[in-house]
Amino acid sequence: MSIYNKINAGFALGASEPVTAGIEDVIYIFNEDEITLTYSTTNPLIVTGLTAVATAKVYKFEGTNNSFNATSKLAKTQVGPRYTEEIDFNVAGLSVEIKAQLQAMGYGKVRAIVVNNYKASDSAVELYGAVNGLVLTEAERNAADEALDGGYKVKLSNPEKLKEPYPPRAVSIAPQSGTATYASTIAAIEELVS
């Protein structure tokens, strides 16, 4: 029995562009069924296009002071490696609109795009929940929490028993003419923001 994926390259850590931890204080979230994903024909780990279904939008969530975090963890299963994906963020606010968005994330599936602080890579921008989506698994509010001024701590993660078959996908979208860059990828995402 052969393994369908085999390693085919090595890597080295470069001193000229050291790895930088964390993600930017912005994430893009969209409903799973409202944005169609296009993948590279040569590499399933790369998303090359995002297309809105009808008038669907991508929603931009902004924070401050490292208020967002993204995690991907390998889990070995009987059918191969699977990945648990999570995105944690803080909501500095308390309104009916915020509560409605949290409730919607709890019932429906979403996908999320994060922008890594480390930009010297083809995975500077990543998509979480590509196959099985993400759901709201935690939304905690402590009115006396001074760190959040009474806001919410939120966690999006894979639905129960539905881990991702791949690590977070790289998002690399080319402009109308030319090759994909970090700038062209962010511009393509921003075009879909409501």
SVG drawing of the C-alpha trace seen along z (x, -y; Angstrom):
<svg xmlns="http://www.w3.org/2000/svg" viewBox="-30 -48 51 50">
<polyline fill="none" stroke="black" stroke-width="0.4" points="0.0,0.0 1.6,-3.3 1.1,-6.6 -0.5,-9.1 1.5,-12.0 5.2,-11.8 7.7,-14.5 9.5,-16.0 11.4,-19.0 13.4,-20.2 13.6,-23.6 16.0,-25.7 15.4,-28.6 16.8,-31.8 18.5,-34.4 17.6,-37.2 13.9,-36.7 13.3,-35.2 9.8,-33.8 7.5,-36.3 4.8,-35.0 1.1,-36.0 -1.4,-37.3 -2.5,-40.8 -5.4,-42.5 -7.8,-41.8 -9.7,-38.7 -12.1,-38.2 -15.1,-36.0 -17.7,-34.8 -20.6,-32.4 -19.4,-29.0 -21.8,-28.7 -21.6,-32.3 -18.1,-32.5 -16.9,-29.9 -13.3,-28.9 -11.0,-28.1 -7.9,-26.0 -4.7,-25.7 -4.8,-22.9 -1.3,-21.8 -1.5,-22.3 -4.7,-21.8 -3.0,-23.8 -3.4,-27.1 -6.7,-29.0 -6.3,-31.1 -9.8,-32.7 -12.7,-33.8 -16.0,-34.4 -19.1,-35.8 -22.3,-33.9 -24.9,-36.6 -24.4,-39.6 -22.6,-37.8 -19.9,-39.6 -16.8,-39.0 -17.0,-40.6 -13.9,-42.3 -13.4,-42.1 -10.7,-44.5 -9.1,-44.4 -6.1,-45.8 -3.1,-44.7 -2.9,-41.1 -6.6,-40.4 -6.7,-37.7 -5.0,-34.3 -5.1,-31.3 -4.2,-27.7 -3.9,-24.6 -3.0,-21.3 -2.4,-17.9 -4.5,-15.0 -3.6,-11.5 -6.6,-9.4 -7.2,-6.0 -7.8,-7.5 -4.8,-9.8 -3.8,-13.2 -6.5,-15.7 -6.2,-19.2 -8.1,-21.0 -8.3,-24.7 -9.3,-27.4 -9.5,-31.2 -9.8,-33.1 -10.6,-36.8 -12.0,-39.4 -15.1,-41.5 -14.7,-44.9 -18.4,-45.8 -21.8,-44.8 -24.8,-45.4 -27.8,-43.6 -26.0,-43.6 -22.9,-41.8 -25.1,-39.3 -27.0,-38.6 -23.6,-38.0 -22.4,-35.6 -25.7,-33.7 -25.4,-33.4 -21.9,-32.1 -23.2,-29.5 -25.8,-28.1 -24.2,-28.5 -20.8,-27.5 -18.2,-30.2 -14.7,-30.3 -12.1,-32.7 -9.0,-34.3 -6.1,-35.4 -3.1,-37.5 0.1,-36.4 2.6,-38.8 5.3,-36.8 5.0,-38.0 8.1,-36.4 6.2,-33.3 3.7,-32.0 1.4,-31.4 1.2,-35.0 -2.5,-34.9 -4.4,-31.7 -7.9,-30.3 -9.3,-28.3 -12.3,-26.0 -11.9,-25.4 -13.6,-22.0 -15.8,-21.7 -16.2,-25.3 -15.9,-26.8 -18.6,-27.3 -18.8,-29.4 -17.8,-27.0 -17.2,-29.5 -18.5,-33.0 -17.8,-34.0 -18.6,-37.4 -17.5,-38.4 -19.0,-41.8 -16.3,-42.4 -13.4,-41.5 -11.2,-44.6 -9.0,-43.2 -11.9,-43.2 -14.0,-45.9 -16.9,-43.5 -16.6,-42.3 -16.8,-38.8 -14.0,-36.2 -14.9,-34.2 -13.6,-31.0 -14.4,-29.6 -13.4,-26.0 -14.2,-23.0 -17.7,-21.4 -17.6,-18.5 -16.0,-15.4 -15.2,-17.3 -11.5,-18.1 -9.9,-19.5 -8.1,-17.1 -5.5,-19.7 -3.6,-22.4 -4.9,-25.9 -4.8,-26.8 -2.6,-29.5 -4.6,-32.3 -2.8,-33.6 -4.9,-35.6 -3.4,-37.1 -4.5,-40.4 -6.1,-40.7 -2.7,-40.4 0.5,-39.2 1.4,-36.9 -0.1,-36.7 1.5,-38.8 0.6,-39.7 -0.8,-43.0 -2.9,-41.5 -4.3,-38.9 -5.3,-41.5 -6.8,-43.7 -9.0,-40.7 -10.2,-40.0 -11.0,-43.7 -13.1,-43.9 -15.5,-41.4 -15.7,-43.2 -19.1,-44.8"/>
</svg>
